[in-house]
Amino acid sequence: MNKQVLLAGRPTGMLKESDFSIIEITVPELQDNEVLVKIDYISLDPAMRGWMNAGTTYIRGVEIGEVMRAFAAGTVLNSKHPDFTKGDAVTGTMGAQSHAVMQGKHLTKVDISKVPLSWYVGILGMPGLTAYFGLLDKGQPKAGETVLVSGAAGMVGSVVGQIAKIKGCKVIGIAGGKDKCNTLLNEFGFDAAIDYKATENIGKAIKEVAPNGIDVYFDNVGGEILDAALLNLAMNARVVVCGAISQYNATEVKGIKNYMKLISARGTMTGIIVFDYFPRATEAITDLSKWLIEGKIIYKEHVVEGLDDFASTLQMLFTGANTGKLVIKV
């Protein structure tokens, strides 16, 4: 039997338990070129909140009654595709469910001889690739420059900051709470940390730790923090917009006010969608694996077991309750 998490309703504001339903159905017989996968790990990502909305942005919204879209990793149980055999470790957009029947062309085999399978939905998966290409391809940091990261204690933000340190930059992180800020400084090697929950004026706090301005701002939160960062841009600064977690559950989305700073700073502001970089995934996985083995990147996981509490587990991303990459172990 296959346990599935279906989208039952479109949330207004914070997602809730009634927005999902959980069912069990019989796994269908395989057709030619199909693969049956037992899903072991499911990645929970802020983008999933946007996928719950109707319509299409960079990807169509999940339809009511469909399995909730999710990136996952698992083990092949049966295959009618020539490239996959029982026991292969695979990843793909397999959804929030215990089993998936997939066309082989939508799966990627991964090597788990040196790293855990769960890493392929985190540091070596979609979030890790987002951090890698978002910073290096879009942000183009140079040694000696100052990089500011919001949502810095999260999966993407923490990796962005650590890659920036590897590249010789001064790194400042914005996070919520003393514990998270201490983690940035003491475990992830950031040069400075700003606790937005304890700071009345974020713009002033950024100015104090970066008096010469910000060369690269990697934005995961949007809203007031993005506005504060724009006020502190250095000449020729690059702003990389990855997400806007402060806005995903808002009933009224607030626009930015300080965008004119991009003109005076001769800056650029660009977005990153990781799907664009999947053809270059090996490049990122090679570098990230090397840095992990060398101890230059520290990676943390927050693993929750089971699909039954899917809604409350996903909510953790928006309340800041998780510490590290949030993953469901099926």
C-alpha positions in Angstrom: 0.0 0.0 0.0 1.1 3.5 -0.8 0.5 6.3 1.8 0.0 9.6 0.1 -0.3 13.2 1.3 -2.8 15.0 -1.0 -3.5 18.7 -1.3 -7.0 19.1 0.0 -7.4 22.9 0.0 -5.6 26.2 -0.8 -4.4 27.9 2.3 -5.0 31.5 3.2 -2.3 32.7 5.5 -0.4 30.0 7.4 -1.0 26.5 6.0 -3.0 24.2 8.3 -3.7 20.5 8.8 -7.0 20.6 6.9 -5.1 21.8 3.7 -4.0 18.2 3.4 -5.5 14.7 3.4 -3.7 11.4 3.9 -4.9 8.3 2.1 -3.6 4.8 1.3 -4.0 3.2 -2.1 -2.7 0.1 -3.8 0.5 0.5 -5.8 -0.3 0.0 -9.5 1.4 -2.6 -11.7 4.5 -1.3 -13.5 4.3 -0.5 -17.2 7.3 -0.4 -19.6 10.1 2.1 -18.6 8.5 2.6 -15.2 10.3 2.2 -11.8 8.8 1.5 -8.4 10.6 3.4 -5.7 10.2 3.1 -1.9 10.7 6.6 -0.7 13.0 6.9 2.3 13.4 10.7 2.7 11.3 13.7 1.7 12.6 17.2 1.5 10.5 20.0 3.0 11.3 23.4 1.5 9.7 26.9 1.7 8.9 26.8 -2.0 6.2 24.1 -1.2 4.0 26.9 0.2 4.0 28.6 -3.2 3.3 25.4 -5.0 0.0 25.1 -2.9 -1.3 28.2 -4.7 -3.4 28.1 -7.8 -2.0 29.0 -11.2 1.5 29.0 -12.6 4.6 30.9 -11.7 7.9 29.2 -12.6 6.0 25.9 -12.1 2.3 25.1 -12.0 0.6 24.9 -8.7 -0.4 21.5 -7.3 -4.0 20.7 -8.1 -6.5 19.9 -5.4 -6.5 16.1 -4.9 -3.0 15.7 -6.3 -0.1 14.2 -4.3 1.8 17.1 -2.7 4.9 17.9 -4.8 8.1 17.2 -3.1 11.7 16.3 -3.9 12.6 12.9 -2.4 15.2 10.1 -2.3 14.5 6.4 -2.1 15.4 2.8 -3.1 14.2 1.0 -6.2 12.0 -2.0 -5.4 11.2 -3.1 -8.9 12.0 -1.8 -12.4 10.9 -2.2 -16.0 13.4 0.4 -17.1 16.8 -0.9 -18.5 18.8 1.7 -16.5 17.5 0.8 -13.0 17.6 -2.3 -10.9 16.4 -3.3 -7.5 18.4 -1.7 -4.8 19.5 1.4 -6.7 19.4 4.6 -4.7 17.6 7.3 -6.6 16.3 10.9 -6.3 13.6 12.8 -8.1 10.4 14.9 -7.7 8.5 11.9 -6.4 6.0 13.7 -4.1 5.0 13.3 -0.5 4.2 9.6 -0.4 5.7 6.3 0.8 6.1 4.8 -2.7 6.3 6.3 -6.2 5.8 4.8 -9.7 8.0 6.9 -11.9 9.2 7.1 -15.5 12.9 6.2 -15.4 13.7 9.4 -17.3 12.5 11.4 -14.2 14.9 9.6 -11.8 18.6 10.1 -11.0 20.8 7.4 -9.6 23.0 8.5 -6.7 26.1 7.1 -5.0 25.6 6.4 -1.3 28.9 4.6 -0.7 30.4 7.7 1.0 27.4 9.8 2.1 23.9 9.1 3.5 21.0 8.9 1.2 19.3 11.8 3.0 22.0 14.2 2.0 20.7 14.0 -1.6 17.5 15.8 -0.6 19.6 18.5 1.2 23.2 19.5 0.8 23.6 17.4 -2.3 20.1 18.0 -3.6 17.9 20.9 -4.6 18.7 23.1 -1.6 22.5 22.6 -1.9 22.4 23.3 -5.6 20.3 26.5 -4.9 23.0 27.8 -2.5 25.8 26.8 -4.8 24.6 28.3 -8.1 22.7 31.1 -6.5 25.8 32.5 -4.8 28.5 31.6 -7.3 26.6 32.0 -10.6 24.3 34.8 -9.7 26.1 36.6 -6.9 29.7 36.1 -8.2 31.5 36.9 -4.9 35.1 37.9 -5.0 37.7 37.5 -2.3 37.6 40.4 0.2 34.0 41.3 -0.6 31.2 41.4 2.0 28.3 39.0 1.7 25.1 39.3 3.6 22.7 36.4 3.9 19.2 36.4 5.4 17.5 33.3 6.7 21.2 32.4 7.4 20.5 29.6 9.8 18.4 27.7 7.3 19.6 25.1 4.9 20.2 27.3 1.9 21.4 30.3 3.9 23.9 28.4 6.0 25.5 26.8 2.9 25.6 30.1 1.1 27.5 31.7 4.0 30.0 28.8 4.2 30.7 28.9 0.5 31.2 32.6 0.7 33.8 32.0 3.4 35.6 29.4 1.3 35.8 32.1 -1.5 37.5 34.5 0.9 34.6 36.8 1.7 33.5 38.5 4.9 30.1 36.9 5.8 27.2 38.4 7.8 24.1 36.4 8.6 20.7 37.5 9.7 18.7 34.9 11.8 16.0 34.8 14.4 17.1 34.2 18.0 20.3 34.1 20.1 20.8 30.4 19.6 20.7 30.5 15.8 23.0 33.5 15.7 25.5 31.7 18.0 25.3 28.7 15.6 26.2 31.0 12.7 29.3 32.3 14.5 30.5 29.2 16.3 29.6 26.4 13.9 29.2 27.8 10.4 32.1 30.3 10.7 30.2 33.6 9.9 32.0 36.8 10.8 29.0 38.5 12.2 25.3 37.7 13.0 22.3 39.9 13.4 19.3 38.7 15.5 16.4 40.3 13.7 14.1 39.4 16.6 16.1 41.4 19.0 17.0 44.3 16.7 14.7 47.3 16.3 16.5 48.8 13.3 17.9 46.1 10.9 19.3 48.7 8.5 21.3 50.3 11.2 22.5 46.9 12.5 23.8 46.0 9.0 25.5 49.4 8.7 27.4 48.8 12.0 28.9 45.4 10.9 29.3 46.4 7.2 30.3 50.1 7.2 31.5 50.0 3.6 28.3 48.3 2.4 27.2 44.9 1.1 28.7 43.6 -2.1 26.4 40.5 -2.3 23.1 40.2 -0.6 21.5 36.7 -0.8 17.8 37.1 0.1 15.7 34.2 1.5 13.1 36.3 3.4 12.0 39.4 1.5 9.9 42.1 3.2 11.5 44.5 5.7 14.8 42.8 5.8 15.2 43.0 2.0 14.4 46.7 2.2 17.0 47.2 5.0 19.6 45.4 2.9 19.0 47.5 -0.1 19.8 50.6 1.9 23.3 49.2 2.6 24.4 48.2 -0.9 28.0 48.9 -1.9 28.8 50.1 -5.4 28.1 47.5 -8.1 26.4 45.3 -5.5 24.6 42.1 -6.6 21.3 41.1 -4.9 20.2 37.5 -5.4 16.6 36.8 -4.6 16.1 33.1 -3.7 12.9 33.3 -1.6 10.6 35.5 0.5 9.7 33.3 3.4 8.3 36.3 5.3 5.7 36.8 2.6 4.6 33.2 1.8 1.9 33.0 4.5 1.0 36.7 4.5 -2.5 37.7 3.5 -1.2 41.0 2.2 2.2 41.0 0.4 4.3 44.1 1.0 6.4 45.7 -1.7 9.9 47.0 -1.3 10.5 50.7 -0.9 14.2 51.1 -1.2 14.7 49.7 -4.7 16.0 53.1 -5.9 19.3 52.3 -4.1 20.0 49.8 -7.0 20.3 52.8 -9.3 22.7 54.9 -7.1 24.8 51.7 -6.4 24.7 50.6 -10.0 23.6 47.3 -8.6 21.8 44.4 -10.0 18.9 42.3 -8.6 18.2 38.8 -10.0 16.4 35.6 -9.1 17.5 32.0 -8.8 15.4 29.0 -9.7 17.3 25.8 -9.1 15.6 23.8 -11.9 17.5 25.9 -14.4 20.8 24.4 -13.1 19.9 20.7 -13.0 22.0 20.0 -16.2 25.0 21.3 -14.2 24.2 19.4 -11.0 27.4 17.3 -11.1 29.5 20.4 -10.9 27.8 21.4 -7.7 27.8 18.0 -6.1 31.5 17.5 -6.9 32.5 20.7 -5.1 30.0 20.4 -2.2 31.1 16.8 -1.6 34.8 17.8 -1.6 34.1 20.7 0.9 32.1 18.4 3.1 34.8 15.8 3.2 37.4 18.5 3.9 35.3 19.9 6.8 34.9 23.3 5.1 31.2 22.9 5.1 29.2 21.8 8.2 25.8 20.3 7.4 22.9 19.8 9.8 19.7 17.8 9.4 16.4 18.0 11.3 14.7 14.7 10.7 11.1 14.1 11.5 9.7 10.6 11.2 6.4 9.7 9.4 3.9 11.3 7.0 1.0 11.5 9.5 2.0 14.9 10.8 3.0 16.3 7.4 1.2 19.7 7.9 2.7 20.5 11.3 6.1 19.4 10.1 5.9 21.7 7.1 4.8 24.5 9.4 8.2 24.3 11.1 9.8 26.0 8.2 7.7 29.1 8.7 7.9 29.2 12.5 11.6 28.7 12.7 11.2 25.5 14.8 13.7 23.4 12.8 17.4 23.4 13.3 19.1 22.4 10.0 17.7 20.9 6.8 14.1 19.7 7.5 13.6 16.2 6.2 10.8 13.6 6.7 12.0 10.0 7.2 9.2 8.0 5.7 
